Structure formats: structure tokens, C-alpha cells
Amino acid sequence: ARVDVAGSAGLEGPLAAFLAARRAAGDPDAAGACVAVAGTIVARAAVVAGVNLPWRIDAAALERACGLARVELINDFHAAARGLEALGPDDAAPVGPDLPGRADAPVAILGAGTGLGEAFLLPPEPGAGRPGRRRVVPTEGGHRGFAARTEQQDRLLRRLRREHGRVSTERVLSGPGLVALHAFLVEDEGLPRSPEVDAVPPAGRAPVISRRGLAGDDPACAAALALFVDIYGAEAGDLALSVVAAGGVWVAGGIAPDLLVHPDHAASFRRAFEDKGRFAAFLREVPVRVVTSPDLGLLGAALEARPPGA
């Protein structure tokens, strides 16, 4: 069952509606729930600090309101990282060469959508948790400072610094970030305006820029996608170095599948990924895969919801 959460003041109402829909369909009553949210989890509570749902979610309050014995809150990219365990061979595609990852090494995952999520999977710790299960380390790495790599990106950074002060990587690697890149290229770099983009309010421009850019019939949109992919690949390479991710890097999120299955964009991503000076040789051996399944987070939350031994 799927429940629309738009307009709700909190999660209690949508979760209760979801459980009611399950009962109406004849499913057994749920004993517990795992909820993946785009926020930082502290002491069983989360603040969803985003433009979509500015909620405060409390696990204990959900248990009381919905009659559940156990509610677990996890970060959305905690769920994405765990969901990698449930993917089949048709749920991902290689970006560049189809390399094997080391089974005993860390894995990194990142994904740009409404924001930029990042997480790590570490090898199992002997005697801890569920035997043989990798440990997930969620992060707020998307909020690290944006690192410009070229003179053009220096100009982009200066523009964004004038607008926002501090500039996080999420300011450029996200749906709103793609809009910001397009605006920079048109207003600062002199590319021709895009009437179809201008006709849409800024909050809705990212899909238009992506569509026109992939079609290749709009110079500013195509350039915005090319710049986005270059920055994306560089960030993925930095993330791989942060944890020595010889097990591989996975790219998820709503923007990646359409972009990185395109050969030119995949090659550009891979070049930026490997462009790390003395560590280029290491990164050439690190596999990168783009997740094409739309259900990664749901799969991961379902795995986290299972009790030990299930």
C-alpha cells in the first residue's frame, strides 16, 4: 500500500492510514516498523530539515499513536545502503568497466535527488550485531563544503557564495543544484536562455533541464548536465577515498539512472571519479555502479525492520 503524506502535519496520520490499508487488504497486523527519513537521527527522533516535509518524527510517539511494539528510525541513505543487499543483477548497471569489488572492503553509496545523501557499508564486525551482516554508517557528507576543481567551477563557487555564504556540495549536486548550474551557465557564462526552462517556476525546472539536456537540443541544458556529471564523479571519487572503498561505489537517487546509463555521461563521470592525482591508479580499480531500481530505500528499510534471525 502507498499513502500520500502531502499536507500531513506529521507522520502519525499517514502511518496509521498505511496500517489500516494493510488490515483492509487482509495482511497480518504489523508488530513494528522501520521508517527511513531524510534527516539526522538522534535518540530515536529525527528532524526532517527539507523543503518537502519539515517534520519532527519521534519513534516513541509513533509507537503510542499507531499501537506498534517497536518503531525504528533510520536515515534514508542508511536504508539505501542496506538495500544494496537486496538488489538483483538487473537492478544496477556499471559506470565504466564492470570491475569486481573486494568482498572484504568498505563500500560507499551516494545519490543526488532533492538533496545529496551519502553512506558507507563496512565489513562485518566479528561478534557484533547479526553475524555476517555489513555495518551501515550513515553520514551527512552531502553538507561538506563544495570543492571546485576547475576555473569554471571557481566562478560557480563565487556566485553561490554570494547567494548563500557557505556552499555545501548539496548546493550543486541535487535537483535544486542542477537548476543553480543552469542559471550560472546562462547568467554568468553567456549561454543562450532556454524558453522552456524559463516558462517553469525554479522549483520545477530540474526535470525540464534534465530532459532537454539528454535530448541534446538545448546548449545550456546540455552544458548544465555535463557540469553536473563532472562534479558528481569527482564527489564520488572523494567519497571512495574517504573510506578506501575498494568494495565499490554505488550511485543512487532520482537523477542518476537516466544520466549514467548514457555512454558519454558515464565516461565523463568515470574520468572525474579517477582524477585524483596520486590515487588515480587505486580508483581505476574501484567499481562504480548506478542503481536503476526505484525501490532501493524501501528494500533497505524492509531488511532493517526484520527481527534478528528472520
C-alpha positions in Angstrom: 0.0 0.0 0.0 1.1 3.6 -0.6 -0.2 6.6 1.3 0.1 10.2 0.3 1.8 12.3 3.0 1.4 15.7 1.4 -0.4 18.1 3.7 0.0 16.0 6.8 1.3 17.7 9.9 3.3 14.7 10.9 3.9 11.0 10.3 1.4 9.6 12.7 -1.6 10.1 10.4 0.0 8.6 7.2 1.4 5.7 9.2 -1.9 4.9 10.8 -3.6 5.1 7.3 -0.9 2.7 5.9 -1.5 0.2 8.7 -5.3 0.4 8.2 -4.8 -0.2 4.4 -2.8 -3.3 5.2 -5.5 -4.6 7.5 -8.2 -3.9 4.9 -6.1 -5.9 2.4 -6.1 -8.9 4.8 -2.4 -8.6 5.7 -1.5 -9.5 9.3 -1.1 -6.7 11.8 2.4 -5.2 12.0 4.3 -5.6 15.2 6.8 -2.9 14.3 8.0 -0.6 11.6 11.2 0.8 10.2 10.9 4.3 8.8 13.6 5.8 6.6 13.7 9.6 6.7 15.9 12.3 5.1 17.2 13.6 8.4 19.7 13.1 11.2 18.6 10.5 13.8 19.4 11.3 17.4 18.0 9.5 20.4 15.1 7.8 18.4 14.0 11.1 17.0 14.6 12.9 13.7 14.1 16.4 12.3 13.4 16.3 8.6 15.0 19.6 7.6 13.9 19.8 4.0 11.6 21.7 1.7 9.2 18.8 1.3 8.2 17.7 4.8 9.6 19.9 7.6 8.6 17.4 10.3 9.9 16.3 13.7 9.5 12.5 13.9 9.6 10.7 17.2 9.8 6.9 17.3 8.1 6.6 20.8 5.3 8.9 19.7 4.7 6.7 16.6 4.6 3.6 18.8 1.9 5.1 21.0 -0.1 6.6 18.2 -0.2 3.5 16.0 -0.2 0.8 18.6 3.2 -0.6 17.5 5.6 -2.5 19.7 8.7 -1.2 18.0 9.4 1.7 15.6 13.0 2.2 14.3 14.0 5.4 12.6 16.9 5.3 10.2 18.4 7.8 7.8 17.2 7.5 4.2 20.7 6.6 3.0 21.1 4.1 5.8 18.2 2.4 4.1 19.7 2.9 0.6 23.0 1.3 1.8 21.2 -1.7 3.4 19.0 -2.0 0.3 22.1 -2.9 -1.8 21.9 -6.3 -0.2 18.5 -6.9 -1.9 19.4 -5.9 -5.4 19.3 -8.3 -8.3 21.5 -8.4 -11.3 19.1 -6.3 -13.4 18.8 -3.6 -10.7 22.1 -1.8 -11.4 24.4 -1.1 -14.3 28.2 -0.5 -14.3 29.6 3.0 -14.9 32.7 2.4 -16.9 34.3 -1.0 -16.7 32.4 -3.8 -15.0 35.0 -4.4 -12.3 34.8 -6.8 -9.3 34.8 -5.2 -5.9 36.7 -6.7 -3.0 34.2 -8.5 -0.7 36.3 -7.7 2.4 36.5 -3.9 1.8 34.2 -0.9 2.5 31.5 0.1 0.1 30.3 3.7 -0.5 26.9 4.9 -1.7 25.8 8.4 -2.7 22.8 9.8 -4.5 21.5 13.2 -5.7 17.8 13.9 -5.6 16.1 16.6 -3.7 19.3 16.6 -1.7 22.6 14.7 -1.6 22.8 11.5 0.5 25.9 9.5 1.4 26.6 6.4 3.4 29.2 3.6 3.9 28.9 -0.1 4.3 31.7 -1.6 6.4 32.8 -5.2 6.7 31.0 -7.2 9.5 32.5 -6.8 12.9 33.1 -10.2 14.5 30.7 -11.0 17.3 28.6 -7.8 16.8 25.0 -7.5 15.6 23.9 -10.1 13.1 26.7 -12.4 12.0 28.0 -11.8 8.6 26.0 -8.6 8.1 27.8 -5.4 7.0 27.6 -2.4 9.2 26.0 0.7 7.8 27.5 4.2 8.6 25.1 6.9 7.6 26.6 10.4 7.1 25.7 14.0 6.4 28.6 14.1 3.9 26.4 15.9 1.3 26.7 19.0 3.6 30.5 19.1 3.3 31.9 22.2 1.6 31.9 22.1 -2.2 35.4 21.7 -3.7 35.8 23.4 -7.0 38.2 21.7 -9.4 38.3 24.0 -12.5 38.4 27.7 -13.2 34.8 27.5 -14.3 33.8 25.8 -11.0 35.7 28.5 -9.2 33.4 31.0 -10.9 30.4 28.9 -9.9 31.6 28.8 -6.3 32.0 32.5 -6.1 28.5 33.0 -7.5 27.0 30.6 -5.0 29.0 32.1 -2.1 27.5 35.5 -2.9 24.0 33.9 -2.8 24.4 31.6 0.2 27.5 32.3 2.1 28.8 28.8 2.8 28.4 26.5 -0.1 27.8 22.8 0.5 28.2 20.1 -2.1 24.4 19.6 -2.0 24.0 23.1 -3.4 25.3 21.8 -6.7 24.6 18.0 -6.5 20.8 17.9 -6.2 17.7 18.8 -8.2 17.9 22.4 -6.9 21.7 22.2 -7.7 21.0 21.4 -11.3 18.8 24.4 -11.5 21.6 26.5 -10.0 24.1 25.2 -12.5 21.8 26.1 -15.4 21.3 29.6 -14.0 25.0 30.1 -13.7 25.7 29.0 -17.2 23.0 31.3 -18.6 23.5 34.3 -16.4 27.3 34.2 -15.8 28.7 32.2 -18.7 26.6 33.6 -21.5 24.9 30.5 -22.8 21.6 31.1 -24.6 18.5 31.2 -22.4 16.1 28.2 -22.5 12.5 29.4 -23.1 11.1 26.1 -22.0 13.1 26.3 -18.7 12.2 30.0 -18.1 8.5 29.1 -18.5 8.6 26.9 -15.4 9.0 28.2 -11.8 12.5 27.5 -10.4 11.3 24.7 -8.1 10.1 22.7 -11.1 12.9 23.3 -13.6 15.2 20.3 -12.8 13.2 17.8 -14.8 13.0 20.1 -17.8 16.7 20.8 -17.7 17.4 17.1 -17.5 15.0 16.2 -20.3 16.3 18.9 -22.7 19.9 18.2 -21.8 19.6 14.5 -22.5 17.9 15.3 -25.8 20.9 17.4 -26.7 18.8 20.1 -28.4 19.4 22.9 -25.8 23.0 24.1 -25.3 22.5 25.5 -21.7 20.7 22.4 -20.5 23.3 20.0 -22.1 26.1 22.1 -20.5 24.4 22.0 -17.1 24.1 18.2 -17.3 27.8 17.9 -18.3 28.9 20.1 -15.4 26.6 18.2 -13.0 28.1 14.9 -14.1 31.7 16.1 -13.8 31.0 17.4 -10.2 29.1 14.2 -9.4 32.0 11.9 -10.5 34.5 14.0 -8.5 32.4 13.8 -5.4 32.0 10.0 -5.8 35.8 9.7 -6.1 36.3 11.8 -2.9 33.8 9.6 -1.1 35.6 6.5 -2.2 38.9 7.9 -0.9 37.3 8.8 2.4 36.7 5.2 3.3 39.1 3.4 0.9 36.0 1.9 -0.8 37.7 -1.0 -2.7 34.4 -2.8 -2.4 32.9 -0.4 -4.8 30.9 2.8 -5.1 27.1 2.8 -5.8 25.2 5.8 -7.2 21.6 6.0 -6.4 19.0 8.8 -6.3 16.4 10.0 -8.7 18.8 11.8 -11.1 21.5 9.2 -11.7 19.8 6.4 -13.7 18.9 8.5 -16.7 22.2 10.2 -16.7 24.7 7.5 -16.1 23.4 4.9 -18.5 24.2 7.4 -21.2 27.7 6.4 -22.6 29.1 10.0 -22.8 27.9 10.9 -19.3 29.2 7.6 -17.9 32.6 8.3 -19.4 32.7 11.8 -18.1 31.7 10.6 -14.6 34.4 8.0 -14.6 37.1 10.5 -15.7 36.2 12.8 -12.9 36.0 9.9 -10.4 39.5 8.8 -11.3 41.1 12.2 -11.5 42.7 12.1 -8.0 46.4 12.6 -8.7 48.5 10.0 -6.8 45.4 7.9 -6.1 44.2 7.7 -9.7 45.6 4.2 -10.0 43.7 3.0 -7.0 40.4 4.5 -8.2 40.8 2.9 -11.6 40.3 -0.5 -9.9 37.2 0.6 -7.9 33.9 -0.5 -9.5 31.1 2.1 -9.8 27.5 1.0 -10.4 24.4 3.1 -10.8 21.2 1.7 -9.1 18.3 1.5 -11.6 15.8 0.1 -9.2 13.3 2.7 -7.8 12.8 0.7 -4.6 16.2 0.8 -3.1 15.2 2.6 0.1 12.1 0.5 0.6 14.1 -2.7 0.3 16.6 -1.4 2.8 14.0 -0.3 5.3 12.3 -3.7 5.0 15.6 -5.5 5.7 16.2 -3.3 8.7 12.7 -4.0 10.0 13.3 -7.7 10.2 14.0 -9.0 13.7 17.3 -10.8 14.2 17.2 -14.3 12.9 14.3 -13.6 10.5 
